[in-house]
Every structure is written in structure tokens, then in C-alpha cells.
Amino acid sequence: MPDFPRSILVTCAGGAQGSAIVQACRAAGATMRVLLRKGSPDPFGDGVNIVRGDLADAERVGLACLAVDAVALTLPLNAGPEDILRYGRNMVDAALEAEVKLLVFNTSGHVSRHSGTGLMEAKVELIDYMKASGLPSIILKPTLYMSNVAAPWSAPAIMHQGVFAYPLPADFQTSWISWEDMAAYVVAAMRRPELAGASFDIGGPEALTGPEMANILSGIVDREVGYYPVPLANFAAGLSAVIGKDAADQVAANYAWVHRQRPTLLAVDPSDTLSMLPITPTPFADWAKARDWPALAGTERAA
């Protein structure tokens, strides 16, 4: 097996996905470099090299790629279709110029060809650009992140109203995955450069419906929790306060497409990738038990 890359560049490192990838690659022994926007806080301290700039600036992206062995590419959550293509192409071109040995692309969600949605079509086009460029790349396509369940707009409803609300039909089966497990998959992919050209659907160990997740949460937060499938218009309106209306509408369009698919679209069997990416992902119940739900919901701890 090839040695783990000595030096790795991580994008969107200030976000939760990117930060988890930095920590996982650092624990694996790599020298880390991150691309952080000017003025954004440094969450890492000593031991991580920082290049200030963003993916829209081809010159800064080129500088960030110099003398690194591998790149872990994550795109901003609020990136629209045009941004996805521009940011991704900037990175691919810079990585080629710098002779980077491997790029691992975290698509931050499901990607299907011919979806007709702006975000997925842009990611498909970017993946095609990567493969046509000749840059060795591995594509990791996660399902949904467990952190969405504990987000500021989710945890209070679970704790205070006994409602787990999410914009998926009640019968939809999803293999939810944690940020940390996704980062572990990135590390595993970095160890397998011979898999360049491959794409993997990445998910947790079990496919759960919304009511099944609510039942698990009931036993953890010590109150009955029910599932509420959020109407997409309400979801888009709430999300717009976080990432802006245009980006929220694009994300909601993705979910609208998902609603029209088979209810097992996001059900992933991790055994399909186990021989190539030997990760045992965390069950939802174990992940949920490790959360501090009163703190997440703004509830006073009991004495």
C-alpha cells in the first residue's frame, strides 16, 4: 500500500466538513495546508499552514497547491451552479499545474446524472472535467449528515416540542453519516491512489426512515419524539435565513428531485466499499447518544 500523502491541502477548512477532514488527515500524519478566506478565524493554531484566499481566486488557489501531494476538495454550502464549476475548475487546473498526485472530491451530498437540478448538474459537469483533465481523482458522494438532526433549527424542536422535522417523506430510507466518518472515508481514499477514477456513494451503517429516527431519539432525549416531513416551501424559507434565498432555492430544488425518486435512493450499503475503503461508520443511535441535547437545544441542564 502506498504511503499516506505527506502534505494535503483542504478547502472549506473553516466549516464543519472541512475541519473534520483536516483533523483526520492530521491524525494520519500529514502536514496540513488549508485555504481560508481573508478575515476568517484560524481554528487550527500551530501546525497547520494557512493560505488566505478563496476558490474564486485562481492565483491564490494555485499558490495553495504548490508542493502538496494531495487535495481534499469540499465546496462552500452556498455555492451556486456557476460557482461550483468555477471553483472546481480553478482547483483542478491549479492541481494539475502543481503536479498534485491525488484529489479527493467530497460532493457534500448525493449526485445523479440527468437530475435536471442546477447543483447536481454542475457537480456532474465538474466531475467530468476532473476525469477529462487527467488529474487523478476519487469522488466521494455522502448521503446526508447526522449533524443536520442536531442543528440549531432541529435540536430545539426535538427537545422542546418532541418533533424531529426534516424535508423528506416519512417512508424515505436514508443512511445518515457523521462528519467524522466522512473525514475517515477521505483519509481512506487518500491511502488508495490506485482507485483514481472511481466514485463511491458514502453512507452510514443502516438506512432509517424519519419515524425510525424519531423513535431512536425518543429513547435518548427521554421524551416521545414524532417525525414531521417539512414541506419544501417551508424548508426553503427557513434555509434562506442561513445561506441566502438563491442558495436555499437551489438546495430545495435538489430535495424536490429526491422526493420524486425511489425511497431507497439514499440507502447505502457500506459493505459495498468495505474492501476498498475499510471504514465502519457510526450507527445513528451511537452518534445521537454522544450529543449534548440540552446544550444543543438551549435547555438548562438538570442539577
VOGU-3710 file (C-alpha; in Angstrom, 3 decimals, decimal comma):
1> mpdfprsilv> 0,000/0,000/0,000  1,392/3,459/-0,893  2,470/5,783/1,880  -0,086/8,287/3,140  0,390/11,685/1,435  2,994/13,750/3,241  1,188/17,030/2,623  -2,511/17,703/1,995  -4,456/20,840/1,088  -8,008/21,057/2,461
11> tcaggaqgsa> -10,584/23,560/1,218  -13,515/24,989/3,201  -11,473/24,085/6,267  -13,260/26,666/8,401  -16,528/24,728/8,035  -17,553/21,594/9,870  -16,902/19,213/6,979  -13,512/20,674/6,121  -12,430/20,965/9,752  -13,183/17,280/10,350
21> ivqacraaga> -11,124/16,381/7,266  -8,190/18,495/8,484  -8,200/16,797/11,868  -8,461/13,300/10,373  -5,662/13,854/7,847  -3,507/15,468/10,512  -4,038/12,483/12,812  -2,951/10,232/9,940  0,401/12,036/9,868  0,103/14,503/7,007
31> tmrvllrkgs> 1,415/18,053/7,016  -1,684/20,182/6,569  -2,374/23,271/4,496  -5,753/24,974/4,385  -7,319/27,620/2,180  -9,165/30,136/4,374  -10,952/33,302/3,365  -9,332/36,564/4,356  -10,536/37,707/7,747  -11,963/34,327/8,757
41> pdpfgdgvni> -10,757/32,966/12,115  -7,980/30,380/12,304  -9,493/27,378/14,118  -6,335/25,259/13,997  -3,422/27,137/15,557  0,160/25,937/15,217  0,926/23,067/12,896  -1,424/23,952/10,035  -0,192/26,125/7,175  -2,750/28,718/6,075
51> vrgdladaer> -3,110/30,279/2,646  -5,543/33,199/2,705  -7,862/33,368/-0,270  -10,871/31,619/-1,741  -11,675/29,224/-4,540  -12,773/32,049/-6,836  -9,205/33,394/-6,958  -7,281/31,152/-9,343  -3,952/32,721/-8,372  -4,419/32,019/-4,657
61> vglaclavda> -5,657/28,502/-5,392  -2,512/27,942/-7,436  -0,364/29,163/-4,558  -2,180/26,871/-2,134  -1,486/23,839/-4,348  2,267/24,353/-4,543  4,279/21,471/-3,060  1,325/19,476/-1,728  0,880/15,802/-2,536  -2,913/15,675/-2,359
71> valtlplnag> -6,021/17,865/-2,189  -9,264/17,267/-0,290  -11,812/19,404/-2,119  -15,040/20,475/-0,442  -17,093/23,315/-1,927  -18,964/26,015/0,020  -22,518/25,144/1,046  -23,880/28,303/-0,550  -22,086/27,831/-3,887  -24,463/28,038/-6,839
81> pedilrygrn> -24,042/26,073/-10,076  -21,760/28,663/-11,707  -19,665/28,893/-8,540  -19,328/25,111/-8,337  -17,895/24,965/-11,831  -15,618/27,982/-11,418  -14,275/26,938/-8,017  -13,810/23,329/-9,027  -12,110/24,108/-12,322  -9,788/26,549/-10,582
91> mvdaaleaev> -8,737/23,769/-8,226  -8,334/21,123/-10,938  -6,256/23,453/-13,102  -4,082/24,506/-10,179  -3,586/20,924/-9,003  -2,521/19,860/-12,487  -0,075/22,741/-12,735  1,396/21,878/-9,323  1,580/18,154/-10,191  -0,633/17,135/-7,271
101> kllvfntsgh> -0,754/13,337/-7,106  -4,390/12,895/-5,983  -7,544/14,934/-5,499  -10,389/13,585/-3,332  -13,651/15,411/-4,029  -16,314/15,437/-1,314  -19,511/16,286/-3,189  -21,294/17,106/0,120  -24,382/15,245/-0,988  -25,923/12,819/-3,441
111> vsrhsgtglm> -25,130/13,384/-7,121  -27,046/11,806/-10,006  -26,630/12,416/-13,700  -29,601/13,888/-15,608  -31,301/15,161/-12,450  -32,182/18,474/-14,068  -31,260/20,333/-10,871  -28,694/23,099/-11,072  -26,490/21,930/-8,197  -26,255/18,279/-9,206
121> eakvelidym> -25,819/19,031/-12,903  -22,952/21,406/-12,054  -21,274/18,761/-9,898  -21,664/16,159/-12,645  -20,071/18,579/-15,107  -17,241/19,260/-12,656  -16,622/15,532/-12,130  -16,484/15,071/-15,905  -13,988/17,950/-16,090  -11,821/16,305/-13,432
131> kasglpsiil> -11,770/12,987/-15,231  -11,101/14,541/-18,638  -8,236/16,620/-17,198  -6,149/13,571/-16,362  -5,800/14,645/-12,721  -6,011/11,503/-10,530  -9,211/11,917/-8,540  -11,567/9,940/-6,312  -15,170/11,059/-5,852  -16,932/10,568/-2,510
141> kptlymsnva> -20,689/11,201/-2,528  -22,129/11,266/1,011  -25,837/10,920/1,706  -26,975/13,280/4,482  -25,071/14,401/7,550  -26,282/13,409/11,008  -25,365/16,908/12,171  -28,496/18,195/10,392  -30,507/16,451/13,104  -28,681/18,374/15,843
151> apwsapaimh> -28,613/21,735/14,035  -29,868/24,919/15,734  -33,113/24,677/13,753  -33,637/20,975/14,639  -32,468/20,278/18,198  -34,805/22,757/19,972  -37,867/21,227/18,304  -36,740/17,742/19,306  -36,156/18,737/22,923  -38,968/21,253/23,463
161> qgvfayplpa> -41,764/20,053/21,189  -40,873/16,398/20,697  -40,704/16,883/16,927  -37,973/15,744/14,558  -38,637/17,747/11,402  -36,891/17,154/8,086  -37,800/17,721/4,411  -38,043/14,046/3,431  -41,140/11,834/3,101  -41,784/9,640/6,137
171> dfqtswiswe> -41,069/6,418/4,220  -37,753/7,627/2,792  -34,816/5,442/3,913  -31,513/7,233/4,441  -28,070/6,021/5,518  -27,108/9,100/7,535  -23,383/9,704/8,110  -21,379/11,806/10,560  -18,823/14,459/9,628  -16,146/12,420/11,369
181> dmaayvvaam> -16,932/9,260/9,408  -16,944/11,189/6,145  -13,498/12,513/7,065  -12,384/8,936/7,757  -13,509/7,987/4,249  -11,414/10,851/2,850  -8,377/9,512/4,716  -9,089/6,003/3,434  -9,317/7,320/-0,135  -6,028/9,182/0,305
191> rrpelagasf> -4,419/5,830/1,113  -5,655/4,317/-2,165  -4,434/6,462/-5,076  -4,796/3,428/-7,325  -8,581/3,959/-7,041  -8,295/7,197/-9,049  -11,212/7,453/-11,440  -13,642/5,756/-9,043  -16,750/7,228/-7,431  -18,293/5,981/-4,189
201> diggpealtg> -21,667/6,549/-2,554  -20,905/7,001/1,145  -23,353/6,480/3,988  -23,866/5,142/7,466  -24,402/1,517/8,517  -28,217/1,475/8,450  -30,956/3,008/6,324  -33,531/4,697/8,565  -36,864/6,380/7,916  -37,825/9,584/9,683
211> pemanilsgi> -40,177/7,811/12,135  -37,455/5,255/12,948  -35,027/8,074/13,736  -37,660/9,799/15,870  -38,139/6,572/17,819  -34,381/6,327/18,456  -34,297/9,958/19,569  -37,210/9,321/21,957  -35,110/6,901/23,961  -32,139/9,262/24,049
221> vdrevgyypv> -33,747/12,617/24,916  -36,188/10,958/27,341  -39,394/12,184/25,736  -41,634/10,975/22,937  -40,465/12,337/19,591  -42,525/12,216/16,410  -41,478/12,782/12,817  -42,722/15,720/10,737  -41,916/15,855/6,988  -41,285/19,564/6,420
231> planfaagls> -42,951/21,000/3,267  -40,268/22,084/0,836  -41,521/25,685/0,658  -41,155/25,976/4,437  -37,725/24,329/4,282  -36,503/26,782/1,635  -37,817/29,750/3,598  -36,020/28,653/6,762  -32,789/27,795/4,997  -32,691/31,157/3,208
241> avigkdaadq> -32,002/32,839/6,545  -28,838/30,749/6,846  -27,373/30,636/3,326  -29,399/33,190/1,339  -32,503/32,819/-0,823  -30,831/31,823/-4,096  -28,739/29,098/-2,483  -31,700/27,891/-0,402  -33,888/27,622/-3,504  -31,180/25,544/-5,224
251> vaanyawvhr> -30,944/23,177/-2,254  -34,733/22,898/-2,069  -34,793/22,015/-5,783  -32,402/19,154/-5,011  -34,761/17,890/-2,312  -37,740/18,229/-4,666  -35,923/15,954/-7,121  -35,135/13,481/-4,320  -38,846/13,386/-3,412  -39,615/12,086/-6,898
261> qrptllavdp> -37,168/9,180/-6,637  -37,475/5,739/-5,096  -37,488/5,864/-1,266  -34,233/3,871/-1,126  -32,227/6,419/-3,168  -30,140/7,401/-0,122  -29,914/3,899/1,340  -26,250/2,917/1,025  -24,735/-0,441/1,932  -21,267/0,304/3,391
271> sdtlsmlpit> -20,194/-3,280/2,721  -20,101/-2,351/-0,974  -16,988/-0,235/-0,347  -15,506/-2,030/2,662  -12,786/-3,878/0,744  -11,619/-0,645/-0,904  -12,336/1,932/1,811  -12,230/-0,043/5,088  -14,357/2,213/7,287  -17,018/1,053/9,757
281> ptpfadwaka> -19,383/4,024/10,033  -21,132/5,002/13,254  -24,769/3,953/13,820  -27,197/6,834/14,247  -28,108/5,801/17,788  -24,471/5,828/18,905  -23,927/9,228/17,311  -27,087/10,644/18,895  -26,179/9,311/22,353  -22,905/11,235/22,188
291> rdwpalagte> -24,662/14,606/21,658  -25,395/17,027/24,477  -29,035/17,590/23,543  -29,905/20,045/26,327  -26,979/22,251/25,316  -27,841/21,957/21,617  -31,414/22,944/22,366  -30,517/25,732/24,771  -32,060/23,847/27,673  -30,752/24,196/31,221
301> raa> -29,061/21,049/32,434  -30,711/19,320/35,339  -28,744/19,625/38,604
//
